[in-house]
Amino acid sequence: VGGATLRHFVSLGHDVRAMSRSERSDRAIEAGGGRAIRCDLESVSAEELGRVDAIVHCAAFVEDWGPREAWERVNVEGTRRMLEAARAASVGRFIHIGTEAAIVRGQHIEGADESYPLAPDSPYPYCATKAKAEALVVAASRPGFDTMVLRPRLIWGPGDSTLLPKIEAMIQSGDWRWIDGGEVRTSTTHIDNLVHAIELALTNGRSGEAYFILDAGQTTIREMITKMMGALEIEIPDATIASWLARPAAALTEALWRLLRRKDRPPLTRHAVMVMSRHCTLDGSKAERDLGYRPVITREAGWASFTR
């Protein structure tokens, strides 16, 4: 998300600065036409932000496995510090990249809009901490400091470094299984549509509000993953496992990994099983009304042009 956003706004002639924590990140930011600012979420200051008109906060710990404090430190406290630094730097608009996970406790979600309650008590750390972060952003809204949350669902597109590498690794290791055949329905968000929404949110929308940003229509988990991996010429095994069996298996695997104090990701996690076995369809009409948002790319066009 960060790289795509940077490149888009540079192409429009904006002066874009991006947080960097390493020489490798410096080079990536500069290659995209931006200016790298060496700082981190644990200590970012108004002086490091400088004089900027708007901030797009898309940093997050998005893993489905790890130490609990990692989600809290990055997703919650990192967002809190960015808000504080932005206010101190007199930034006019703060756009937070949230997620539908902020309303997820492990239930099916069908046709939900932004009135659906947040889930800060979710049993899934990523979901709980993204809910807490969103609440901080919304509460920070005040005259002269506009805050807004954009909630994509299942971000996909060129340059993905989150979803596809995990799927490919599982296929190569022989650990891949569809859950309930992969037939649950889902909304999705192509990266081009999310970046378009970010551009709209710089001038449109209401402060203190959240907006689902979605591709048109719905698909299934199986169709989505099959189309993406097929474009990369990677064949997905047809093996499947029932969710009623996968859930306790994931819980047992996680418990074993903790007992053995293993640092690597378990082959099956409760969060992954939940995502693969729960319908998640959303209503994006609020973004259409307030932001003037319409998808700029269809799912079919995205699949046709899909690359690493």
C-alpha positions as CSV (number, residue, x, y, z in Angstrom):
1,V,0.0,0.0,0.0
2,G,2.8,2.4,0.9
3,G,4.7,1.9,-2.3
4,A,1.7,2.1,-4.5
5,T,0.5,5.3,-2.8
6,L,3.9,6.9,-3.0
7,R,4.3,6.2,-6.7
8,H,0.8,7.5,-7.5
9,F,1.2,10.8,-5.7
10,V,4.7,11.4,-7.1
11,S,3.3,10.9,-10.6
12,L,0.8,13.7,-9.8
13,G,3.6,16.0,-8.9
14,H,3.3,16.0,-5.1
15,D,6.2,16.1,-2.7
16,V,6.0,12.8,-1.0
17,R,7.9,11.8,2.1
18,A,7.9,8.3,3.5
19,M,9.0,6.7,6.8
20,S,12.1,4.5,6.4
21,R,14.0,2.3,8.9
22,S,16.8,1.0,6.7
23,E,19.0,1.7,3.8
24,R,17.0,-0.8,1.7
25,S,13.8,1.2,2.4
26,D,15.6,4.4,1.6
27,R,16.5,3.0,-1.8
28,A,13.0,1.8,-2.5
29,I,11.4,5.1,-1.5
30,E,13.9,7.1,-3.6
31,A,13.4,4.8,-6.6
32,G,9.7,5.6,-6.4
33,G,10.5,9.3,-6.5
34,G,9.9,10.0,-2.8
35,R,12.0,11.4,0.0
36,A,13.0,8.9,2.8
37,I,12.7,10.1,6.3
38,R,14.6,8.0,8.8
39,C,12.3,7.5,11.8
40,D,10.1,4.8,13.3
41,L,6.7,4.5,15.0
42,E,8.1,4.1,18.5
43,S,9.7,7.6,18.5
44,V,8.3,9.6,15.5
45,S,8.3,13.4,16.2
46,A,6.7,16.5,14.7
47,E,10.2,17.6,13.7
48,E,10.7,14.4,11.6
49,L,7.3,14.9,9.9
50,G,8.2,18.5,9.0
51,R,5.6,20.7,7.2
52,V,3.2,18.4,5.4
53,D,-0.4,18.8,4.4
54,A,-1.6,15.2,4.9
55,I,-0.4,11.9,6.3
56,V,-1.4,8.5,5.0
57,H,-0.8,6.1,7.8
58,C,-0.6,2.5,6.4
59,A,2.1,0.9,8.7
60,A,0.8,-2.1,10.5
61,F,1.8,-5.5,11.9
62,V,-0.4,-7.7,9.6
63,E,0.9,-11.1,10.5
64,D,-1.5,-13.9,11.8
65,W,1.2,-15.2,14.2
66,G,3.6,-13.5,16.5
67,P,4.0,-12.1,20.0
68,R,0.9,-10.2,21.3
69,E,3.0,-7.2,22.1
70,A,4.0,-6.8,18.5
71,W,0.4,-6.0,17.4
72,E,-0.1,-3.7,20.3
73,R,3.2,-1.9,19.8
74,V,2.8,-1.3,16.1
75,N,-1.0,-1.1,15.5
76,V,-2.1,0.7,18.6
77,E,0.7,2.6,20.1
78,G,2.3,3.3,16.7
79,T,-1.0,4.9,15.5
80,R,-1.3,6.8,18.8
81,R,2.2,8.3,18.3
82,M,1.6,9.1,14.7
83,L,-1.5,11.0,15.6
84,E,0.3,12.9,18.3
85,A,3.2,13.8,16.0
86,A,0.7,14.9,13.3
87,R,-1.2,17.2,15.6
88,A,2.1,18.7,16.9
89,A,3.2,19.3,13.3
90,S,-0.1,21.0,12.4
91,V,-1.0,18.4,9.8
92,G,-4.4,19.1,8.3
93,R,-5.6,15.6,7.4
94,F,-4.8,12.2,8.7
95,I,-5.9,9.2,6.6
96,H,-5.6,5.9,8.4
97,I,-5.6,2.6,6.4
98,G,-7.8,0.4,8.4
99,T,-9.4,-2.9,7.6
100,E,-12.7,-4.8,7.8
101,A,-10.8,-7.0,10.4
102,A,-11.6,-4.2,12.9
103,I,-15.2,-5.6,13.1
104,V,-14.2,-9.3,13.1
105,R,-14.6,-11.6,16.1
106,G,-14.7,-14.8,14.0
107,Q,-18.3,-14.5,12.8
108,H,-19.8,-14.6,9.3
109,I,-20.3,-11.0,8.1
110,E,-22.7,-10.4,5.2
111,G,-23.7,-7.0,3.8
112,A,-22.2,-5.0,6.7
113,D,-21.9,-1.3,6.5
114,E,-19.9,1.1,8.7
115,S,-22.5,1.1,11.5
116,Y,-21.4,-2.5,12.4
117,P,-19.6,-2.4,15.8
118,L,-15.9,-2.5,16.2
119,A,-14.3,-5.6,17.8
120,P,-11.6,-4.4,20.2
121,D,-12.2,-7.5,22.3
122,S,-11.7,-9.9,19.3
123,P,-9.9,-13.1,20.1
124,Y,-7.7,-12.4,17.1
125,P,-4.9,-9.9,18.0
126,Y,-4.7,-8.3,14.5
127,C,-8.5,-7.7,14.5
128,A,-8.5,-6.4,18.1
129,T,-5.6,-4.0,17.6
130,K,-6.8,-2.6,14.3
131,A,-10.2,-1.9,16.0
132,K,-8.4,0.0,18.8
133,A,-6.3,1.9,16.4
134,E,-9.3,2.9,14.4
135,A,-11.0,4.2,17.5
136,L,-8.0,6.4,18.3
137,V,-8.1,7.9,14.8
138,V,-11.8,8.6,14.9
139,A,-11.6,10.1,18.4
140,A,-8.7,12.4,17.3
141,S,-10.9,14.3,14.9
142,R,-11.3,18.0,15.7
143,P,-11.5,21.3,13.9
144,G,-8.3,21.8,11.9
145,F,-7.3,18.2,12.2
146,D,-9.4,16.0,9.9
147,T,-9.1,12.2,10.5
148,M,-10.5,9.5,8.4
149,V,-10.4,5.7,8.2
150,L,-10.4,3.8,4.9
151,R,-11.3,0.1,5.3
152,P,-10.2,-2.1,2.4
153,R,-10.9,-5.9,2.4
154,L,-8.4,-8.4,1.2
155,I,-6.0,-6.0,-0.6
156,W,-4.6,-7.5,-3.8
157,G,-2.7,-6.5,-6.9
158,P,0.8,-6.2,-8.3
159,G,3.6,-5.9,-5.7
160,D,1.7,-7.8,-2.9
161,S,4.2,-8.9,-0.2
162,T,1.7,-10.2,2.3
163,L,-0.9,-12.7,0.9
164,L,0.7,-14.3,-2.1
165,P,4.1,-15.2,-0.5
166,K,2.3,-17.0,2.3
167,I,0.1,-19.0,-0.1
168,E,3.0,-19.9,-2.4
169,A,5.1,-21.0,0.6
170,M,2.3,-23.2,1.8
171,I,1.8,-24.8,-1.6
172,Q,5.5,-25.5,-2.0
173,S,5.7,-27.0,1.5
174,G,2.7,-29.2,0.9
175,D,0.8,-27.5,3.7
176,W,-1.9,-25.9,1.6
177,R,-5.5,-26.9,2.2
178,W,-8.8,-25.2,1.2
179,I,-11.1,-24.7,4.1
180,D,-14.6,-25.9,3.3
181,G,-13.6,-26.0,-0.3
182,G,-12.9,-22.2,-0.3
183,E,-16.5,-21.4,-1.2
184,V,-17.1,-18.6,1.3
185,R,-18.1,-15.3,-0.3
186,T,-15.9,-12.2,0.1
187,S,-15.5,-8.6,-0.8
188,T,-12.1,-7.5,-2.1
189,T,-10.0,-4.4,-2.8
190,H,-7.6,-4.0,-5.7
191,I,-4.7,-1.8,-4.8
192,D,-5.5,0.7,-7.6
193,N,-9.0,1.1,-6.1
194,L,-7.5,1.8,-2.7
195,V,-5.1,4.3,-4.0
196,H,-7.9,6.1,-5.8
197,A,-9.9,6.2,-2.6
198,I,-6.9,7.7,-0.8
199,E,-6.7,10.5,-3.4
200,L,-10.4,11.2,-3.0
201,A,-10.0,11.2,0.8
202,L,-7.5,14.1,0.7
203,T,-10.3,16.5,-0.2
204,N,-13.6,14.6,0.3
205,G,-15.3,12.8,3.1
206,R,-16.2,13.6,6.6
207,S,-13.8,13.9,9.5
208,G,-14.1,11.2,12.1
209,E,-15.7,8.7,9.8
210,A,-14.7,5.3,8.4
211,Y,-15.3,4.1,4.9
212,F,-15.3,0.6,3.3
213,I,-13.3,0.7,0.0
214,L,-14.2,-2.2,-2.2
215,D,-14.1,-3.7,-5.7
216,A,-17.5,-4.0,-7.4
217,G,-19.4,-7.1,-6.5
218,Q,-18.3,-10.2,-4.7
219,T,-16.4,-13.3,-5.3
220,T,-15.3,-16.5,-3.4
221,I,-12.1,-17.1,-1.6
222,R,-11.5,-20.0,-4.0
223,E,-12.1,-18.0,-7.2
224,M,-9.9,-15.1,-5.9
225,I,-6.9,-17.2,-5.0
226,T,-7.2,-19.5,-8.0
227,K,-7.2,-16.5,-10.4
228,M,-4.3,-14.8,-8.8
229,M,-2.1,-17.9,-8.5
230,G,-3.1,-19.0,-12.0
231,A,-1.9,-15.7,-13.4
232,L,1.5,-16.6,-11.8
233,E,1.3,-20.1,-13.3
234,I,1.2,-21.7,-9.9
235,E,-1.2,-24.7,-9.6
236,I,-3.1,-25.0,-6.3
237,P,-3.8,-28.4,-4.9
238,D,-7.4,-29.4,-4.6
239,A,-7.1,-30.8,-1.1
240,T,-9.6,-29.4,1.4
241,I,-10.4,-29.7,5.1
242,A,-13.6,-29.0,6.9
243,S,-13.6,-25.9,9.1
244,W,-15.0,-27.9,12.1
245,L,-11.8,-30.0,12.0
246,A,-9.4,-27.2,11.0
247,R,-10.3,-24.9,13.9
248,P,-9.3,-27.3,16.7
249,A,-6.3,-28.4,14.7
250,A,-5.1,-24.8,14.4
251,A,-5.6,-24.2,18.1
252,L,-3.6,-27.4,18.9
253,T,-0.9,-26.4,16.5
254,E,-0.6,-22.9,18.0
255,A,-0.4,-24.3,21.5
256,L,2.3,-26.7,20.5
257,W,4.3,-23.9,18.8
258,R,4.1,-21.8,22.0
259,L,5.1,-24.8,24.2
260,L,8.1,-25.4,22.1
261,R,8.8,-21.7,21.9
262,R,9.2,-21.9,18.1
263,K,9.8,-18.6,16.2
264,D,8.5,-19.8,12.8
265,R,4.9,-19.5,11.8
266,P,2.8,-22.6,12.4
267,P,1.5,-24.4,9.2
268,L,-2.1,-23.6,10.4
269,T,-3.3,-20.7,12.5
270,R,-6.7,-19.9,14.0
271,H,-6.7,-16.5,12.2
272,A,-6.1,-18.1,8.8
273,V,-8.8,-20.7,9.3
274,M,-11.2,-18.0,10.4
275,V,-10.5,-15.9,7.3
276,M,-10.8,-18.9,4.9
277,S,-14.1,-20.2,6.5
278,R,-16.2,-17.1,7.2
279,H,-18.3,-15.1,4.7
280,C,-17.2,-11.4,4.6
281,T,-19.3,-9.2,2.3
282,L,-19.5,-5.5,2.8
283,D,-21.5,-2.5,1.8
284,G,-19.4,0.3,0.2
285,S,-22.2,2.8,-0.5
286,K,-21.1,5.3,2.2
287,A,-17.8,5.8,0.3
288,E,-19.8,6.4,-2.9
289,R,-21.9,9.0,-1.2
290,D,-19.2,10.9,0.8
291,L,-16.0,10.4,-1.2
292,G,-17.5,10.1,-4.7
293,Y,-15.7,6.8,-4.9
294,R,-16.2,4.4,-7.8
295,P,-13.8,1.5,-8.5
296,V,-11.3,2.4,-11.3
297,I,-10.5,-1.2,-12.1
298,T,-12.7,-4.3,-12.2
299,R,-11.8,-7.6,-10.6
300,E,-11.7,-9.2,-14.0
301,A,-9.3,-6.6,-15.4
302,G,-7.1,-7.0,-12.3
303,W,-6.9,-10.7,-12.8
304,A,-6.1,-10.3,-16.5
305,S,-3.1,-8.0,-15.7
306,F,-2.0,-9.7,-12.5
307,T,1.8,-10.0,-12.0
308,R,4.1,-10.3,-9.0
